[in-house]
Amino acid sequence: MNPKDLPINFVMALAQNETALKEFQNLSDEQKSAVADRTRQISSKREMKSFVDKFPDINFNLE
């Protein structure tokens, strides 16, 4: 997945949370696309921070 395809507010929130960033990097491309789709639904900085802070606990299994 190209980082340019990610919402900038998600990228900025990931940059502030090393654990979430590492988790995101370990996802498959399909899972990263699903995350990108979810983050496009988030409109506020507070919501995005909350999403990223909970990121390591979110199950992105798409099987």
Backbone torsions as a table, in degrees:
resi	resn	phi	psi	omega
1	MET	NA	135.6	179.1
2	ASN	-81.2	126.6	179.4
3	PRO	-55.4	-25.0	178.8
4	LYS	-67.0	-15.7	179.3
5	ASP	-84.2	-5.7	-178.0
6	LEU	-93.7	142.6	175.6
7	PRO	-60.2	136.1	-175.4
8	ILE	-60.2	-35.7	-179.9
9	ASN	-67.5	-29.5	175.2
10	PHE	-70.8	-44.4	179.1
11	VAL	-60.3	-43.4	-179.7
12	MET	-65.3	-40.5	178.9
13	ALA	-67.4	-39.7	176.8
14	LEU	-62.0	-38.8	-178.9
15	ALA	-62.3	-21.6	-179.6
16	GLN	-96.3	0.9	-178.0
17	ASN	-136.7	95.0	-174.5
18	GLU	-60.6	-39.1	-179.8
19	THR	-63.1	-46.9	179.6
20	ALA	-64.5	-39.1	179.0
21	LEU	-60.7	-45.7	178.8
22	LYS	-63.0	-41.3	177.9
23	GLU	-61.2	-44.4	-179.8
24	PHE	-62.7	-42.8	-179.3
25	GLN	-61.9	-28.4	-178.2
26	ASN	-84.8	-5.9	179.2
27	LEU	-74.7	154.4	173.2
28	SER	-70.9	165.7	177.9
29	ASP	-61.6	-36.3	179.0
30	GLU	-64.5	-42.8	178.6
31	GLN	-67.0	-40.5	177.8
32	LYS	-61.3	-39.2	177.7
33	SER	-64.2	-40.2	178.4
34	ALA	-64.1	-40.9	177.5
35	VAL	-63.5	-46.0	179.5
36	ALA	-58.0	-41.9	178.5
37	ASP	-62.1	-42.3	179.4
38	ARG	-65.3	-40.6	-177.1
39	THR	-69.5	-23.2	177.5
40	ARG	-68.9	-16.2	178.5
41	GLN	-85.2	-11.1	-175.6
42	ILE	-94.2	127.6	-174.0
43	SER	-108.9	-21.3	-176.3
44	SER	-109.5	155.1	178.2
45	LYS	-61.8	-40.6	-179.5
46	ARG	-63.0	-45.3	178.4
47	GLU	-62.2	-41.1	-179.1
48	MET	-65.2	-43.1	178.7
49	LYS	-61.5	-42.4	178.4
50	SER	-62.3	-44.0	178.3
51	PHE	-59.8	-47.8	-178.2
52	VAL	-67.6	-39.0	178.9
53	ASP	-63.1	-31.6	179.3
54	LYS	-90.6	-5.2	-173.3
55	PHE	-48.9	-47.5	-178.5
56	PRO	-62.1	-19.8	-178.3
57	ASP	-94.9	-7.2	-177.4
58	ILE	-82.7	136.0	179.5
59	ASN	-92.2	115.7	-179.7
60	PHE	-106.4	22.1	177.0
61	ASN	-66.7	123.9	-176.0
62	LEU	-108.7	15.6	-176.8
63	GLU	-73.5	NA	NA
